[in-house]
Amino acid sequence: MPRLKTIKPRLGMIAPQVPKRTEKDHDATRRETLDYRNWYKLKRWQDLRTRVFVRDCYTCQQTGVLLTGKAPAPNSPVAHHKQDHRGDPDLFWDEENVETVSKAWHDTTAQSIERRRRDDEAKAAL
């Protein structure tokens, strides 16, 4: 019985047709669709954020790390809402609902907790 030959492919790799979406694009879309995202640009938010950083002595309230970096450094301070506000102005502007955390903690642990909470809520809704 004759041996089968392997046929070389005649087509090269096809480049993806959908452009990769960046984090900047994602944030822009969220600002356009969620009005409360624009609250983060207000001077009122910047003042609240600064008061919280001073109140917490520029120390991460979750890890105890002193936050001396400048964004986007992992040890830069981030104002984090303890309870997700979802556009509720009372929760958003409540100084007791905001704490100082490190960018590293916020971008990893906090995001995974919030993602898990949203997934659980979506499952409960089914």
HUKATA-V679967 format. One record per pair of residues at least 24 apart in sequence whose C-alpha atoms are under 7 Angstrom apart, sorted by the first residue. I is the first residue (numbers start at 0). J is the second residue. D is the distance in Angstrom with one decimal. If there is no record, write none. Layout:
BEGIN
((I;J;D) (I;J;D))
END
This chain:
BEGIN
((35;86;5.4) (47;94;7.0) (48;78;5.9) (51;97;7.0) (51;98;6.4) (51;99;6.6) (52;99;5.8) (55;99;6.4) (57;99;6.9) (58;99;6.6) (59;99;5.4) (59;100;4.1) (59;101;5.4) (60;98;6.7) (60;99;5.9) (60;100;5.7) (61;100;6.4) (66;101;6.5) (73;101;6.5) (73;102;5.0) (73;103;4.6) (74;101;5.4) (74;102;6.1) (74;103;6.6) (75;101;5.7) (75;102;5.6) (76;100;5.8) (76;101;5.0) (76;102;6.1) (77;101;5.8) (77;102;5.7))
END
